[in-house]
């Protein structure tokens, strides 16, 4: 019996990974899953098991435009994942995605779309439109900093979310300067910047999610899968930030 068990283990060890266990398509390298920053206000609310409101403000990808419906966007998936992690705590993630807005235009919506919701945490996805339009870096950085200052003055925790990655747009749009600026602002303010760009680039390079050559009818389904992974990865990051 022991010899048979040993043979089974040896056979399993040499089987291809997909045969041994189905790979989680949302998996990322450990360095992309790290988060050193804390979310103290959210942590206190969860510990007290009090209702939690999170506002996700951003553009088309926050709204879920590519998937075709807000309930398929990452804020909805984030709410589902957090509710599973913290059963019994009422958690609401409010989706305030509006397509084609710069960081400055999003900041102008803070009074009505963020502050009015009285969130304990704001997740701000920004930078794509600024890069597409070639907004001056100082202007972009100033808008993001004003948003951070406004939220901190109101004791609201903050997570920033950087740009999306796709092979086709990365070759024609200068995202690097905006990525560097957003992460530098995060470092200076001790705010976690969720590395969506690097995660999506990894998934693309590993051919987990690749939009190149995908039929139009299948793009929405693929986008929904990406949004699901973004929501799950954000939930995992939040869990690490509220021990």
N, C-alpha and C positions, 0 to 999 in steps of 0.2 A: 504493500500500500504506500509506504514511504517512497519507494522507488518510482511508483506511478505518479505521485504528487510532484516529485522532483522533475520528472520528464515533462509534466504539464507546465511547470514554471519555466523550464528552459525553452519550450516551444513558444510560450507567450512572450518571452523576452525578445525573440527574434521575429515576431510578427510585426508587420507595418503598424505604425501608430494608429491609423484609422480603424484597424481591425481590433487592436487592444482596447481602445476607448474612443468614443466619438469626441472630436475636438470641439471645445467651446469657441464658437466663431467670434465671441467678444473678447477673447483673450488678448492681452498685450504684454510686452516685456516688462519685467519687474521695475525697471527704471522709469517707465511711463506710468506706473501705478503708485509711485511714492507721493506722499503728501505730508509735509512737516507742519504746515500751518494749522491752527485750531479755529473752531467756530464756537466760541464760549456762550453766546446767547442762545444759539440753537441747542447746544448741549444742555444748558440749564432747563430749557423748555421741555426737552425730551425726558430728562431725568425726573422732572415734576409731572410728566405724562399729561401735559397741558396741550391744547390745540396748537398746531404749527401751521403757519402760512408762509409759503415760499413764493416769491415772484421771479419768474424767468422772463427777462426782457431781452429782446434781440430782434433779428431780422427774419428772413424767409425760412431759414432752417429751424428757428425757434417755433415759428408758426406751423411748420410741418408741410410747407408748400410742395416739396418734391414728392412727398408720400400721398398727398391729396386730401389730408384731413388732420385737424389739430389733435385728435385722439390717437394718432399714429406718431406724433412728434415726440421729441425727447422729454419735454416737461411732463407729458402724460405718462410716459414709461418710467420716468423718475418717481412720480407719485406712487405708481404701482410697486416699484422696487422698495421705496422707503416704507411704505405701508406694510410690506412683508417683513422688513427688518425690524420694524417697531410696531408690532400688533397691539391694538388697544389705544394707540395714540392717534387722534384725528389729524391727518396730514393732508394739506391741500397745496398743490402747486398750480399757481395761476399763470396762464400762458399769455404773455404780452408781446408776442412777436408781430412786428409790422415790417413787411418787405421794403428793401431799397432805402434804408435810412442809415445815415452816418452816426458816429458816436455822439456828435453834438445834437443831432435831431432826436436821438434816443434820450439824451439827457434832458431835453426840453419836455419830454413826456413823463419825467420822474414824478412831478406833483400829482398828476392824474392817474398814471398807470402803475406807479410803485408805492409812493408814500401813502396814497389813499387806501391801499390794500393792507396797510399795517403789517408788513412782513417781518419775520425774525431773521430771514435770510433772503438776499437778492442774488440771483445768478445772472450775470450780465454777459451776453454773447455779442461781441462787437469786433469791428476791424475789416470785415469783408468789403463793405461798400466804400469805406475810406480808401482801401487799396485800389479798388476798381476805378474810383474817381480820381485817384491821385491827390487826395487831400494832404495838405502840408503836414509833415510829421509832428511839428510843434502844435498845430491846431488839434490833431488827433489826440496827442498826449494830454493837452490841456483839457479837452472835453472829458476824457476818462478820469483825470485827476479830480475835476470838479464833481463828477458823479461819485467818486469814492469819498470825497470830503462830505458831500451831502448825506450819504448813507451813514457814515461814521458819526456825524453830528447827531444822528437820530438813533444811534445804538443798534444799527442793523448790520448783521454779518454779511460778508461779501465773498462771492466766488466770481472770477472772471473766466470767460471761455474764449479761446482764440479761434482762428479761422478754420474753415473746412479745407480739406485737401482733395484735389483731383488732378490727374496727370495732365488733362487738357488745359485747365486754367493755370496751373503752376508754371507752364512754359511761356505764358503771355502776360501774366500779372505779377507785379513785384510785391509779393506778400512778405518777404523776408524782413524788410525794414519795419513793417507794422507788427510782425510777430515779435521781433527783438524789442521794440518799444513797449508793447503790451506786457511782455515778461519782465522787462526792466522796471516798469511801473509797479508790477506785482511784487517784485523783490524789494523795492524801496518802501512799499507800504505793508510788507509782511502779509500779502494777500495771495492765496492760491490761484494760479492760472491753470485751468484745466487744459491739458495739452491735446486738444482735439485734432489739430493739424498733424502732429506727429503720430497720433494713434491712427488716423485715417491713412496717412502715408504708409504706415506699417501694414495695415490691412490690405492696401493696394499692392504693395510690393510682395506680400505673401499670397496675393491673389485670393484673399478671403472675400473682399468686396472690390469689384472692379467694374466701373461704369462704362469702360471703353468697349464699344461693340455690342452693348446691351440693347435689345429691341425696346422701342418706346413703351410698349405695353408692360414690359418687365421692369422698367426703371423705377416706377412707383413702389413696387414690392421690394426692390433692392434698397431703396431709400428708407422704407419703413424698417427694414432689418438694421440698417446703420443707425437710425434714430433709436431703436431699441437698445443697441449696444452702448450708445452714448448715454442714454438714461441709466443703464445698469452700471456703467463705469463711474458716472457721477455719484450714484447712490453708494457705491463702494468707497469712493473718495470721502464722501460725507461721513460714512461710518467710521473711517479712520480718524476723522477730525473731531469726533465727539465720543471719545472713549468713556 
